[in-house]
Amino acid sequence: MTSIGTALNPYASAYARAAATPSLSATLSGDGTAGDLSAPNSATTLTLSDAARAQLAKAPLPDFATVTSDARTTLDRVYTVAGVKGPIVDGKTTVDLSSLDRRSLFAISTNNGGKFTPDEQAVAAGELKQRFDAALAPSLATTRLTGDYSVSYEAALDYLDGASAEEKATATWASQRAAVLKGYQATQQDPTKAPSGITGDPIAAALAGTAPPAKGNSRDFSSVASDVRAFLDRQKGEAASNGKELVYDARRKTGQLADLSSLDNRSLSAISLNQDKKFSVEEIYAAKQELNTRTRLAVLDSLKQSLSAGDPRQFSLGILKQYSSMSSEERQAANWTPDFQDAAIKSYKSTSTLLSILKS
């Protein structure tokens, strides 16, 4: 399967909000990738961190006609690279659209400008559905663990509000958001009671198990490690071309400091765990330091949210969301065990019980 990278779609990051907002135990899954097909070994795919995405998202958005035209060009180029004539051959998908941004996928799925085939529309629509499911997965897991339904409805609202102006102009978006908003408002009265009787409510369908499951597109961990190895080697080559050594310790007086900030936590975990023996002691140490910093900041953010909301349960929820958003490798690298998750769940439930007693 050929992966479409941002090198072919320069606007991919300009609209890359929302696909995976971590939350309590809901953050148990999530992924987003951006490739570089212009570089040597075009199969290399790297996952951008939230910080990197935020920086890229500051770029001005192109008009929709330009997005549509570029999406058409990108698809045609990918077909050429893959040696296929379309996105589906013999019933199997031949291309990976995971690196196209949400706005481009919307243009394809709605056949904007009449530029796309039914197969292309179907594959793009499937990718959009998968992203919606991935965005909700951590929050749905949190709801199942804690019984707090507001977490899932809030995550759905955040994702829907991240849509483009073109998507928001559709009747489908409006009806779905209205359903989610109605559910969210109901949870504000009692977060432990599941909203019911709302037509088109995707949260109720997902929690009831009636929504068709999305096919996962998580990359093999060894492939992630290989991509990160190539990423670091490229930095090493750039440093060498400048007559410098690539170093991983900011205290070093000489050399070019390696930049790990654009790597997501799963990529950093690949370095830290070093399962395939691809990384040096210095690289492993630097990755662990970066992971530890991000973990501390996430925990601190949960504490701040708890304090600002005046709700002590938000701290446990924040921890659970963070845990849920992690892959198994990320949890191993951070030493976040199932016992740690259980403790957070117990803390949430006991705090909820105490608050209920105080309110009665």
C-alpha positions in Angstrom: 0.0 0.0 0.0 1.4 3.4 -0.9 1.2 6.2 1.7 0.4 9.8 0.7 2.7 12.2 2.4 2.7 15.9 3.1 5.4 16.4 0.5 2.7 15.9 -2.1 0.1 17.8 -0.2 1.5 21.0 1.3 -1.7 21.9 3.0 -1.9 18.7 5.0 -0.9 20.3 8.3 -2.7 23.6 7.8 -5.9 21.8 8.7 -4.6 19.1 11.0 -6.6 19.8 14.1 -8.4 17.4 16.3 -8.0 13.8 15.1 -6.8 12.6 18.5 -7.3 14.7 21.5 -6.2 12.7 24.6 -8.6 12.3 27.4 -8.6 10.2 30.6 -8.7 6.5 29.6 -10.0 7.6 26.2 -6.5 8.3 25.1 -5.8 4.6 24.8 -5.4 5.0 21.0 -4.6 7.5 18.4 -2.3 8.2 15.5 -1.4 10.7 12.8 1.3 10.5 10.3 3.1 12.6 7.8 5.4 11.3 5.2 8.1 12.7 3.0 7.9 11.2 -0.5 10.5 13.6 -1.8 13.2 12.2 0.4 15.4 9.1 -0.2 13.4 6.0 0.7 10.0 7.5 0.1 8.4 4.7 2.2 9.6 6.5 5.4 6.7 7.8 7.4 7.0 9.9 10.6 4.4 10.8 13.1 4.2 14.5 14.1 3.8 15.6 17.7 1.0 17.8 18.7 3.4 20.7 19.1 4.7 20.3 15.6 1.1 20.1 14.2 0.2 23.2 16.1 3.0 25.1 14.5 2.1 23.9 11.0 -1.6 24.7 11.6 -0.7 28.4 11.9 -0.1 28.6 8.1 -2.9 30.4 6.2 -5.5 28.0 4.7 -5.8 27.8 0.9 -9.2 28.2 -0.8 -11.2 25.1 -1.3 -10.7 25.0 -5.1 -7.0 24.9 -4.5 -7.3 22.1 -1.9 -9.4 20.1 -4.4 -7.0 20.6 -7.3 -4.0 19.6 -5.2 -5.9 16.5 -3.8 -6.5 15.4 -7.4 -2.9 16.0 -8.3 -1.7 14.1 -5.2 -3.9 11.1 -5.9 -2.7 10.9 -9.5 0.9 11.1 -8.5 0.5 8.4 -5.9 -1.2 6.1 -8.4 1.8 6.5 -10.6 4.2 5.7 -7.8 2.2 2.7 -6.7 1.8 1.5 -10.3 -2.0 1.3 -10.0 -4.9 3.0 -11.7 -7.2 3.6 -8.8 -7.5 3.3 -5.0 -9.2 -0.1 -5.1 -8.0 -3.1 -7.1 -9.7 -6.5 -6.9 -11.6 -5.2 -3.9 -8.5 -4.2 -2.0 -7.4 -0.6 -1.1 -4.1 0.2 -2.9 -3.3 3.6 -1.3 -3.1 5.0 2.2 -4.8 8.3 2.7 -3.8 8.7 6.4 -1.5 11.6 5.6 -4.0 13.7 3.8 -5.6 16.4 5.9 -9.2 16.4 6.8 -10.2 19.2 4.4 -8.6 17.4 1.5 -10.4 14.2 2.4 -13.7 16.0 2.6 -13.1 17.5 -0.9 -12.5 13.9 -2.2 -15.3 12.3 -0.3 -17.9 14.8 -1.6 -16.6 14.8 -5.1 -16.0 18.6 -5.1 -15.7 19.9 -8.6 -16.6 16.5 -10.0 -12.9 15.5 -9.9 -13.1 12.2 -8.1 -14.3 8.7 -8.9 -16.8 6.8 -6.7 -14.0 4.5 -5.5 -11.9 7.6 -4.4 -14.9 9.1 -2.7 -15.5 5.8 -0.8 -11.9 5.4 0.3 -11.8 9.1 1.5 -15.1 8.7 3.3 -13.8 5.6 5.0 -10.6 7.4 6.2 -12.7 10.3 7.6 -14.9 7.8 9.5 -11.8 6.1 10.8 -10.4 9.4 12.1 -13.7 10.3 13.8 -13.7 6.8 15.5 -10.0 7.2 16.5 -10.7 10.7 18.0 -13.5 9.2 20.1 -11.9 6.0 21.1 -9.9 7.3 24.1 -13.0 9.1 25.5 -15.3 6.2 24.9 -12.8 4.0 26.9 -12.8 6.6 29.7 -16.6 6.6 29.8 -16.7 2.8 30.0 -14.1 2.9 32.9 -15.6 5.7 34.9 -19.3 6.0 33.9 -18.8 9.7 33.0 -20.6 10.2 29.7 -19.7 13.9 29.4 -16.1 13.0 28.5 -17.2 11.3 25.3 -19.7 13.9 24.2 -17.2 16.7 24.8 -14.6 14.9 22.7 -17.1 14.5 19.9 -18.0 18.2 20.0 -14.3 19.1 19.9 -13.8 17.0 16.8 -16.9 18.2 15.0 -16.0 21.8 15.8 -12.6 21.2 14.2 -14.2 20.8 10.8 -13.6 23.2 7.9 -16.1 25.8 6.8 -17.0 23.7 3.9 -17.8 20.7 6.1 -19.7 22.8 8.6 -22.0 24.0 5.7 -23.4 20.5 5.1 -26.6 19.2 6.5 -24.8 16.0 7.7 -22.4 18.0 9.9 -25.2 20.2 11.3 -27.5 17.3 12.2 -24.6 15.3 13.8 -23.4 18.2 15.8 -27.0 19.0 17.0 -27.3 15.4 18.2 -24.0 15.5 20.0 -24.7 18.9 21.6 -28.0 17.7 22.9 -26.3 14.7 24.4 -23.6 16.9 25.9 -26.1 19.2 27.5 -27.9 16.2 29.0 -24.6 15.1 30.6 -24.2 18.5 32.2 -27.2 17.7 34.3 -26.0 14.2 35.3 -22.7 13.0 33.8 -23.3 9.4 35.0 -26.6 9.0 33.1 -26.4 8.0 29.5 -28.4 10.4 27.2 -31.1 8.5 25.3 -33.7 9.0 22.6 -31.4 11.3 20.5 -31.7 10.6 16.8 -28.3 10.2 15.1 -26.3 10.2 18.3 -22.9 8.6 17.4 -21.9 8.3 21.0 -24.9 6.3 22.1 -24.4 4.1 19.0 -20.7 3.5 19.8 -21.3 2.8 23.5 -24.1 0.4 22.6 -21.8 -1.4 20.2 -24.1 -0.7 17.2 -21.6 1.5 15.3 -19.5 -0.5 12.8 -15.9 -0.7 14.1 -13.3 1.1 12.1 -10.3 -0.8 10.8 -7.2 0.1 12.7 -4.3 1.6 10.8 -1.7 1.5 13.5 1.8 1.0 12.2 4.0 -1.9 13.1 6.4 -0.8 16.0 9.4 -2.1 14.1 8.5 0.1 11.2 8.2 3.1 13.4 11.7 2.3 14.8 13.1 2.1 11.3 11.6 5.4 10.3 12.9 7.1 13.4 16.4 5.6 12.7 16.2 7.1 9.2 15.0 10.4 10.7 18.0 10.6 13.1 20.4 9.5 10.4 19.2 12.3 8.2 19.9 14.8 11.0 23.3 13.2 11.4 24.0 13.7 7.7 22.9 17.3 7.9 25.2 18.0 10.8 28.1 16.3 9.0 27.5 18.5 6.0 27.9 21.5 8.3 31.1 20.1 9.7 29.5 19.2 13.0 28.8 16.1 15.1 25.2 15.4 16.0 24.9 15.4 19.8 22.1 14.5 22.2 23.1 16.4 25.3 22.4 20.2 25.5 25.3 20.5 27.8 27.8 19.7 25.1 29.7 22.8 24.1 30.3 21.6 20.5 28.2 19.8 17.9 24.7 20.2 16.5 22.0 19.3 19.0 19.5 16.6 17.8 15.9 17.8 17.5 13.4 15.3 18.8 10.5 17.8 19.3 8.7 16.8 16.1 8.5 13.1 17.0 5.4 11.8 18.6 5.4 9.8 21.8 5.3 6.4 20.1 8.3 7.3 18.0 10.2 8.4 21.1 9.1 5.1 22.8 10.7 3.2 19.9 14.0 4.9 20.7 13.6 4.5 24.5 12.7 0.8 24.4 15.2 0.0 21.6 13.6 -3.3 20.9 15.4 -3.8 17.6 18.8 -2.5 18.9 18.8 0.4 16.5 19.7 3.2 18.8 22.7 4.3 20.9 22.9 4.9 24.6 22.9 8.7 24.0 19.8 8.5 21.7 17.9 6.4 24.2 18.7 8.8 27.1 17.6 11.8 25.1 14.3 10.1 24.1 13.6 9.1 27.7 14.2 12.7 28.8 11.9 14.1 26.2 9.2 11.5 27.1 9.5 12.2 30.8 9.1 16.0 30.2 6.0 15.4 28.1 4.5 13.1 30.7 5.1 15.6 33.6 3.5 18.3 31.6 0.5 16.2 30.8 0.1 15.4 34.5 0.5 19.0 35.5 -2.1 20.0 32.9 -4.6 17.6 34.4 -3.9 19.1 37.8 -4.4 22.6 36.5 -7.7 21.7 34.8 -8.9 20.2 38.1 -8.0 23.4 40.0 -9.5 25.7 37.4 -12.7 23.7 37.2 -13.0 23.3 40.9 -13.6 19.6 40.4 -11.1 17.3 42.0 -12.3 14.4 39.7 -10.7 16.2 36.7 -7.2 15.2 37.8 -8.0 11.5 37.8 -9.8 11.9 34.5 -6.9 13.6 33.0 -4.5 10.8 34.1 -6.9 8.2 32.7 -7.2 10.1 29.4 -3.5 10.2 29.1 -3.2 6.5 29.9 -5.8 5.7 27.4 -4.2 7.7 24.6 -1.0 5.8 24.9 0.0 2.8 22.9 1.2 -0.3 24.8 4.8 0.7 23.9 4.3 4.2 25.2 3.0 2.9 28.5 5.9 0.5 28.8 8.4 3.3 28.1 6.7 5.6 30.7 6.3 2.7 33.2 2.6 3.3 33.4 1.2 -0.1 34.4 -2.4 -1.4 34.7 -2.1 -1.0 38.4 -1.5 2.7 37.8 -4.6 2.9 35.7 -6.6 1.0 38.4 -5.5 3.5 41.0 -6.7 6.4 38.9 -10.0 4.8 38.4 -10.4 4.1 42.1 -9.5 7.7 42.9 -12.1 9.0 40.4 -14.8 6.8 41.8 -14.1 7.5 45.4 -13.9 11.3 44.8 -17.2 11.1 43.0 -18.8 9.3 45.9 -17.5 11.9 48.4 -18.8 14.7 46.2 -22.2 13.0 46.0 -22.4 12.7 49.8 -21.4 16.4 50.2 -24.1 17.4 47.8 -26.8 15.3 49.5 
